[in-house]
Amino acid sequence: MMEFTVRVAYRLSGMMTAGLVGLTLALPSPTLAGAISENQRSAERTPFTLQESLQAKPGAIRDARFAADSVEEYRNALASATKANQEPWLVLSGGGENGAYAAGLLSGWQETGSRPRFGVVTGISTGALIAPLAFAGAAYDGALKDAYTTITAADVFEFGSTPSSLVDTWPLTKLIERFVTPDLLKSVAEEHNQGRRLFVLTTNVDTQRPVAWNMGAIAAEGGEQSLKLFRTILLASSAVPGIFPSVEIPVVANGKRFAEMHSDGGSRRRSSWRRNLSSRASPPRSRSPTSRSTWS
């Protein structure tokens, strides 16, 4: 089995990076799996029950997401991924202060002529922002380079607390809109339809469970709503608890509409997701500048 893993993060100041890492690791675990804390619901949100939360879906997009801590749902999501066992996987994680490393490595790898197509690409936290560009192929290496060599901290957040965070991430919202275009969604949809899969992880703040989003299925749906949901998921996956505000994602359960709160995909313990990765059949190995066998 081979997973190619790179550490990715925003290039912030040293002080800010240390704070991000520390608070990510310090997120408390729930006392009861699936429990919804009343203080996690804002006054503006429509009240909902635990059962409604478990039944909720993000609109009519089929197979848009699954529980990342469920081996069965994970396997079901890969059942139609014909390339998953034919091509290597690319696993992009969060943490650290090497934000430009992944972009540079992928670009350099492409220049050697040995960079493969990836059967599955996964991303959490800042890795989620790289994942769609890497999944769509070398044609987006220029955008990847720009994203990690031309931005500053001011392009990611604005100091000034919100009711739930230390900083405001409206600049990151604009940055995601700049790079996640309708053309990128079309490219992601094409790869998905060829049997490849792109998964991005978020944490459902209400249930304290990890959620894996099938970004290719969302892109394949097409339209403005799919584009909006795609961007929102990327913003949510990079929302470090306490530092960045959690992100509301509209859902429907039995005709009732309400909003879930989602945050950084790396803010929950990764043991379940790592176990799920290890449960699949091994894809073909591919030589790479740096290869690791763990999710880190």
FIRO-118180 format. One record per residue (C-alpha): residue number from 1; residue in three letters; y, x, z. Coordinates in Angstrom, 3 decimals, decimal comma. Example, Ala and Ser with C-alpha at 12.3 -4.5 7.8 and 13.67 -1.06 7.14 Angstrom:
<torvos>
(torvo 1 "Ala" (-4,500 12,300 7,800))
(torvo 2 "Ser" (-1,060 13,670 7,140))
</torvos>
This chain:
<torvos>
(torvo 1 "Met" (0,000 0,000 0,000))
(torvo 2 "Met" (3,491 1,229 -0,804))
(torvo 3 "Glu" (6,873 -0,082 0,166))
(torvo 4 "Phe" (9,938 1,819 -0,926))
(torvo 5 "Thr" (12,470 1,594 1,882))
(torvo 6 "Val" (16,097 2,668 2,034))
(torvo 7 "Arg" (18,608 2,239 4,823))
(torvo 8 "Val" (21,838 0,556 3,784))
(torvo 9 "Ala" (25,076 -0,433 5,531))
(torvo 10 "Tyr" (28,776 -0,863 4,976))
(torvo 11 "Arg" (30,866 2,287 5,067))
(torvo 12 "Leu" (32,991 1,420 8,045))
(torvo 13 "Ser" (34,595 3,691 10,607))
(torvo 14 "Gly" (32,258 5,494 13,002))
(torvo 15 "Met" (33,404 3,377 15,917))
(torvo 16 "Met" (32,802 0,116 14,089))
(torvo 17 "Thr" (29,401 1,190 12,828))
(torvo 18 "Ala" (28,249 2,097 16,316))
(torvo 19 "Gly" (29,345 -1,298 17,548))
(torvo 20 "Leu" (27,503 -3,071 14,745))
(torvo 21 "Val" (24,254 -1,275 15,436))
(torvo 22 "Gly" (24,509 -1,785 19,186))
(torvo 23 "Leu" (25,197 -5,496 19,008))
(torvo 24 "Thr" (22,490 -6,094 16,450))
(torvo 25 "Leu" (19,884 -4,621 18,770))
(torvo 26 "Ala" (21,278 -6,485 21,752))
(torvo 27 "Leu" (20,812 -10,028 20,402))
(torvo 28 "Pro" (18,849 -11,935 23,066))
(torvo 29 "Ser" (15,524 -13,545 22,248))
(torvo 30 "Pro" (15,151 -17,306 22,760))
(torvo 31 "Thr" (13,335 -18,500 25,833))
(torvo 32 "Leu" (11,420 -21,044 23,752))
(torvo 33 "Ala" (10,610 -20,713 20,064))
(torvo 34 "Gly" (12,384 -23,410 18,093))
(torvo 35 "Ala" (14,677 -24,435 20,939))
(torvo 36 "Ile" (18,224 -25,384 19,969))
(torvo 37 "Ser" (20,954 -24,345 22,352))
(torvo 38 "Glu" (23,692 -26,929 22,758))
(torvo 39 "Asn" (26,385 -24,254 22,993))
(torvo 40 "Gln" (25,440 -23,056 19,492))
(torvo 41 "Arg" (26,730 -26,284 17,948))
(torvo 42 "Ser" (30,405 -26,511 17,225))
(torvo 43 "Ala" (32,305 -29,735 17,780))
(torvo 44 "Glu" (32,746 -30,116 14,029))
(torvo 45 "Arg" (29,035 -30,039 13,226))
(torvo 46 "Thr" (26,949 -33,175 12,824))
(torvo 47 "Pro" (24,436 -33,404 15,698))
(torvo 48 "Phe" (20,761 -33,080 14,753))
(torvo 49 "Thr" (17,377 -32,905 16,449))
(torvo 50 "Leu" (14,836 -30,113 16,459))
(torvo 51 "Gln" (12,554 -32,204 14,248))
(torvo 52 "Glu" (15,350 -32,708 11,727))
(torvo 53 "Ser" (16,021 -28,994 11,750))
(torvo 54 "Leu" (12,370 -28,252 10,969))
(torvo 55 "Gln" (12,413 -30,739 8,071))
(torvo 56 "Ala" (15,755 -29,656 6,639))
(torvo 57 "Lys" (16,065 -28,409 3,065))
(torvo 58 "Pro" (19,069 -26,921 1,231))
(torvo 59 "Gly" (19,444 -29,695 -1,319))
(torvo 60 "Ala" (16,977 -30,417 -4,109))
(torvo 61 "Ile" (16,110 -26,831 -5,040))
(torvo 62 "Arg" (12,343 -26,500 -4,988))
(torvo 63 "Asp" (10,824 -23,617 -3,011))
(torvo 64 "Ala" (14,276 -22,359 -2,002))
(torvo 65 "Arg" (13,098 -20,919 1,315))
(torvo 66 "Phe" (10,247 -20,527 3,764))
(torvo 67 "Ala" (9,664 -19,472 7,369))
(torvo 68 "Ala" (9,580 -15,676 7,352))
(torvo 69 "Asp" (7,389 -15,607 10,465))
(torvo 70 "Ser" (4,654 -17,676 8,795))
(torvo 71 "Val" (1,971 -15,697 6,962))
(torvo 72 "Glu" (0,751 -18,845 5,207))
(torvo 73 "Glu" (4,180 -19,772 3,852))
(torvo 74 "Tyr" (4,761 -16,177 2,850))
(torvo 75 "Arg" (1,542 -16,126 0,828))
(torvo 76 "Asn" (2,401 -19,464 -0,768))
(torvo 77 "Ala" (5,750 -18,067 -1,887))
(torvo 78 "Leu" (3,933 -15,235 -3,662))
(torvo 79 "Ala" (1,197 -17,372 -5,204))
(torvo 80 "Ser" (3,011 -17,683 -8,539))
(torvo 81 "Ala" (4,458 -14,156 -8,496))
(torvo 82 "Thr" (2,330 -12,643 -11,251))
(torvo 83 "Lys" (4,088 -9,261 -11,065))
(torvo 84 "Ala" (3,723 -8,857 -7,289))
(torvo 85 "Asn" (0,406 -7,013 -7,548))
(torvo 86 "Gln" (1,237 -5,223 -10,795))
(torvo 87 "Glu" (4,532 -3,544 -9,920))
(torvo 88 "Pro" (5,891 -1,736 -6,818))
(torvo 89 "Trp" (8,051 -3,407 -4,208))
(torvo 90 "Leu" (11,559 -2,442 -3,166))
(torvo 91 "Val" (12,422 -3,144 0,491))
(torvo 92 "Leu" (16,103 -2,825 1,391))
(torvo 93 "Ser" (16,881 -2,871 5,091))
(torvo 94 "Gly" (20,026 -2,913 7,181))
(torvo 95 "Gly" (21,290 -0,539 9,832))
(torvo 96 "Gly" (22,737 2,949 9,862))
(torvo 97 "Glu" (25,848 4,173 8,103))
(torvo 98 "Asn" (24,441 5,148 4,715))
(torvo 99 "Gly" (25,874 2,312 2,694))
(torvo 100 "Ala" (26,172 4,256 -0,564))
(torvo 101 "Tyr" (22,761 5,911 -0,256))
(torvo 102 "Ala" (20,732 3,128 -1,845))
(torvo 103 "Ala" (23,142 2,696 -4,742))
(torvo 104 "Gly" (23,194 6,422 -5,453))
(torvo 105 "Leu" (19,450 6,757 -5,135))
(torvo 106 "Leu" (18,757 3,872 -7,511))
(torvo 107 "Ser" (21,260 5,218 -10,053))
(torvo 108 "Gly" (19,822 8,727 -9,849))
(torvo 109 "Trp" (16,307 7,394 -10,074))
(torvo 110 "Gln" (17,265 5,518 -13,233))
(torvo 111 "Glu" (18,699 8,697 -14,752))
(torvo 112 "Thr" (15,360 10,468 -14,306))
(torvo 113 "Gly" (13,742 7,823 -16,489))
(torvo 114 "Ser" (11,055 7,111 -13,876))
(torvo 115 "Arg" (12,538 4,137 -12,042))
(torvo 116 "Pro" (10,086 1,237 -12,340))
(torvo 117 "Arg" (10,592 -2,488 -12,539))
(torvo 118 "Phe" (9,974 -4,035 -9,144))
(torvo 119 "Gly" (7,568 -6,918 -8,707))
(torvo 120 "Val" (9,221 -7,936 -5,443))
(torvo 121 "Val" (12,590 -6,976 -3,972))
(torvo 122 "Thr" (13,501 -7,916 -0,407))
(torvo 123 "Gly" (16,765 -7,429 1,453))
(torvo 124 "Ile" (18,208 -8,033 4,894))
(torvo 125 "Ser" (21,701 -7,490 6,259))
(torvo 126 "Thr" (23,585 -5,113 3,959))
(torvo 127 "Gly" (20,360 -4,589 2,033))
(torvo 128 "Ala" (20,680 -8,213 0,968))
(torvo 129 "Leu" (23,893 -7,368 -0,893))
(torvo 130 "Ile" (22,174 -4,622 -2,886))
(torvo 131 "Ala" (18,955 -6,560 -3,529))
(torvo 132 "Pro" (20,158 -8,915 -6,324))
(torvo 133 "Leu" (21,733 -6,052 -8,293))
(torvo 134 "Ala" (18,632 -3,891 -7,930))
(torvo 135 "Phe" (16,390 -6,837 -8,833))
(torvo 136 "Ala" (18,389 -7,635 -11,971))
(torvo 137 "Gly" (17,830 -4,122 -13,309))
(torvo 138 "Ala" (19,654 -1,005 -14,449))
(torvo 139 "Ala" (22,276 -3,011 -16,334))
(torvo 140 "Tyr" (23,879 -3,681 -12,943))
(torvo 141 "Asp" (23,921 -0,089 -11,713))
(torvo 142 "Gly" (27,610 0,143 -12,579))
(torvo 143 "Ala" (28,407 -2,843 -10,385))
(torvo 144 "Leu" (26,272 -1,353 -7,617))
(torvo 145 "Lys" (28,181 1,913 -7,831))
(torvo 146 "Asp" (31,535 0,136 -7,728))
(torvo 147 "Ala" (30,458 -1,904 -4,721))
(torvo 148 "Tyr" (29,767 1,211 -2,674))
(torvo 149 "Thr" (32,344 3,684 -3,937))
(torvo 150 "Thr" (35,506 1,634 -4,463))
(torvo 151 "Ile" (35,663 -0,562 -1,346))
(torvo 152 "Thr" (37,070 0,071 2,114))
(torvo 153 "Ala" (36,635 -1,678 5,455))
(torvo 154 "Ala" (39,546 -3,934 4,470))
(torvo 155 "Asp" (37,385 -5,279 1,634))
(torvo 156 "Val" (34,740 -6,352 4,151))
(torvo 157 "Phe" (36,549 -7,755 7,187))
(torvo 158 "Glu" (39,933 -8,418 8,735))
(torvo 159 "Phe" (40,588 -7,624 12,388))
(torvo 160 "Gly" (41,460 -10,759 14,281))
(torvo 161 "Ser" (38,916 -12,708 16,234))
(torvo 162 "Thr" (37,561 -16,130 15,316))
(torvo 163 "Pro" (36,112 -18,579 17,878))
(torvo 164 "Ser" (32,699 -16,965 17,386))
(torvo 165 "Ser" (33,322 -13,374 16,263))
(torvo 166 "Leu" (35,352 -10,223 16,667))
(torvo 167 "Val" (36,520 -10,114 13,042))
(torvo 168 "Asp" (37,005 -12,471 10,102))
(torvo 169 "Thr" (34,913 -11,864 6,968))
(torvo 170 "Trp" (36,963 -13,735 4,387))
(torvo 171 "Pro" (37,400 -10,425 2,476))
(torvo 172 "Leu" (33,608 -10,048 2,240))
(torvo 173 "Thr" (33,381 -13,593 0,918))
(torvo 174 "Lys" (35,771 -12,645 -1,892))
(torvo 175 "Leu" (33,876 -9,407 -2,530))
(torvo 176 "Ile" (30,584 -11,274 -2,908))
(torvo 177 "Glu" (32,235 -13,699 -5,326))
(torvo 178 "Arg" (33,418 -10,739 -7,370))
(torvo 179 "Phe" (29,973 -9,174 -7,764))
(torvo 180 "Val" (27,725 -12,245 -7,704))
(torvo 181 "Thr" (28,649 -13,816 -11,018))
(torvo 182 "Pro" (27,031 -16,530 -13,160))
(torvo 183 "Asp" (25,736 -13,741 -15,417))
(torvo 184 "Leu" (24,029 -12,051 -12,467))
(torvo 185 "Leu" (22,383 -15,345 -11,533))
(torvo 186 "Lys" (21,076 -15,693 -15,088))
(torvo 187 "Ser" (19,595 -12,195 -14,924))
(torvo 188 "Val" (17,962 -12,916 -11,549))
(torvo 189 "Ala" (16,557 -16,180 -12,949))
(torvo 190 "Glu" (15,080 -14,337 -15,944))
(torvo 191 "Glu" (13,290 -11,858 -13,688))
(torvo 192 "His" (12,040 -14,720 -11,510))
(torvo 193 "Asn" (10,673 -16,600 -14,514))
(torvo 194 "Gln" (8,786 -13,470 -15,560))
(torvo 195 "Gly" (6,860 -13,519 -12,285))
(torvo 196 "Arg" (9,003 -11,302 -10,055))
(torvo 197 "Arg" (10,399 -12,362 -6,687))
(torvo 198 "Leu" (13,648 -11,699 -4,815))
(torvo 199 "Phe" (13,663 -12,555 -1,111))
(torvo 200 "Val" (16,638 -12,335 1,255))
(torvo 201 "Leu" (16,279 -12,810 4,994))
(torvo 202 "Thr" (18,641 -14,641 7,348))
(torvo 203 "Thr" (18,283 -15,772 10,955))
(torvo 204 "Asn" (18,626 -19,461 11,757))
(torvo 205 "Val" (20,868 -19,313 14,831))
(torvo 206 "Asp" (19,911 -22,835 15,935))
(torvo 207 "Thr" (16,128 -22,291 15,968))
(torvo 208 "Gln" (16,238 -18,491 16,435))
(torvo 209 "Arg" (13,697 -18,076 13,619))
(torvo 210 "Pro" (13,850 -15,834 10,536))
(torvo 211 "Val" (14,230 -17,566 7,181))
(torvo 212 "Ala" (13,247 -16,031 3,844))
(torvo 213 "Trp" (15,211 -17,298 0,860))
(torvo 214 "Asn" (13,638 -17,339 -2,595))
(torvo 215 "Met" (16,748 -16,200 -4,432))
(torvo 216 "Gly" (15,108 -16,269 -7,850))
(torvo 217 "Ala" (14,195 -19,941 -7,446))
(torvo 218 "Ile" (17,770 -20,690 -6,401))
(torvo 219 "Ala" (19,153 -18,781 -9,392))
(torvo 220 "Ala" (16,710 -20,504 -11,769))
(torvo 221 "Glu" (18,042 -23,897 -10,713))
(torvo 222 "Gly" (21,387 -22,969 -12,284))
(torvo 223 "Gly" (24,750 -24,631 -11,843))
(torvo 224 "Glu" (27,702 -24,233 -9,525))
(torvo 225 "Gln" (25,836 -25,381 -6,407))
(torvo 226 "Ser" (23,143 -22,759 -6,889))
(torvo 227 "Leu" (25,770 -20,069 -7,345))
(torvo 228 "Lys" (27,552 -21,209 -4,178))
(torvo 229 "Leu" (24,321 -21,265 -2,146))
(torvo 230 "Phe" (23,300 -17,836 -3,484))
(torvo 231 "Arg" (26,600 -16,315 -2,360))
(torvo 232 "Thr" (26,511 -18,088 0,998))
(torvo 233 "Ile" (23,048 -16,719 1,783))
(torvo 234 "Leu" (24,179 -13,150 1,082))
(torvo 235 "Leu" (27,170 -13,627 3,366))
(torvo 236 "Ala" (24,940 -15,055 6,097))
(torvo 237 "Ser" (22,381 -12,256 5,861))
(torvo 238 "Ser" (25,108 -9,690 6,545))
(torvo 239 "Ala" (26,759 -11,606 9,412))
(torvo 240 "Val" (26,134 -9,314 12,401))
(torvo 241 "Pro" (26,139 -11,540 15,525))
(torvo 242 "Gly" (29,214 -11,213 17,703))
(torvo 243 "Ile" (31,017 -9,037 15,169))
(torvo 244 "Phe" (30,929 -11,232 12,049))
(torvo 245 "Pro" (31,016 -15,038 12,234))
(torvo 246 "Ser" (27,814 -16,958 11,587))
(torvo 247 "Val" (27,710 -18,860 8,307))
(torvo 248 "Glu" (27,142 -22,584 7,854))
(torvo 249 "Ile" (24,566 -23,614 5,236))
(torvo 250 "Pro" (24,484 -27,325 4,279))
(torvo 251 "Val" (21,041 -28,963 4,492))
(torvo 252 "Val" (19,462 -32,407 4,245))
(torvo 253 "Ala" (16,686 -33,966 6,346))
(torvo 254 "Asn" (15,477 -37,497 5,564))
(torvo 255 "Gly" (18,788 -38,290 3,890))
(torvo 256 "Lys" (20,863 -36,961 6,781))
(torvo 257 "Arg" (23,278 -34,162 5,944))
(torvo 258 "Phe" (24,246 -31,493 8,447))
(torvo 259 "Ala" (24,881 -27,768 8,612))
(torvo 260 "Glu" (22,677 -24,974 9,929))
(torvo 261 "Met" (24,153 -21,771 11,338))
(torvo 262 "His" (22,753 -18,544 9,890))
(torvo 263 "Ser" (23,404 -14,900 10,709))
(torvo 264 "Asp" (22,208 -11,361 9,992))
(torvo 265 "Gly" (18,640 -11,267 8,710))
(torvo 266 "Gly" (17,993 -8,188 10,819))
(torvo 267 "Ser" (19,123 -9,702 14,104))
(torvo 268 "Arg" (15,665 -10,952 15,045))
(torvo 269 "Arg" (12,716 -8,707 15,755))
(torvo 270 "Arg" (11,075 -7,765 12,453))
(torvo 271 "Ser" (7,484 -7,570 13,629))
(torvo 272 "Ser" (6,478 -10,843 11,955))
(torvo 273 "Trp" (8,076 -9,986 8,610))
(torvo 274 "Arg" (6,569 -6,511 8,670))
(torvo 275 "Arg" (3,141 -7,976 9,472))
(torvo 276 "Asn" (3,504 -10,381 6,552))
(torvo 277 "Leu" (4,359 -7,517 4,212))
(torvo 278 "Ser" (1,216 -5,710 5,333))
(torvo 279 "Ser" (-1,005 -8,758 4,779))
(torvo 280 "Arg" (-0,715 -8,787 1,000))
(torvo 281 "Ala" (-2,764 -6,850 -1,524))
(torvo 282 "Ser" (-1,328 -3,441 -2,326))
(torvo 283 "Pro" (0,800 -3,222 -5,503))
(torvo 284 "Pro" (0,572 -0,262 -7,879))
(torvo 285 "Arg" (2,060 2,906 -6,415))
(torvo 286 "Ser" (5,140 4,427 -7,928))
(torvo 287 "Arg" (6,606 7,842 -7,300))
(torvo 288 "Ser" (10,095 7,773 -5,898))
(torvo 289 "Pro" (12,550 10,281 -4,427))
(torvo 290 "Thr" (11,808 8,939 -0,931))
(torvo 291 "Ser" (8,840 6,742 -0,101))
(torvo 292 "Arg" (8,048 5,251 3,283))
(torvo 293 "Ser" (5,371 2,891 4,483))
(torvo 294 "Thr" (7,375 1,000 7,078))
(torvo 295 "Trp" (10,170 -1,495 7,289))
(torvo 296 "Ser" (12,948 0,319 9,124))
</torvos>
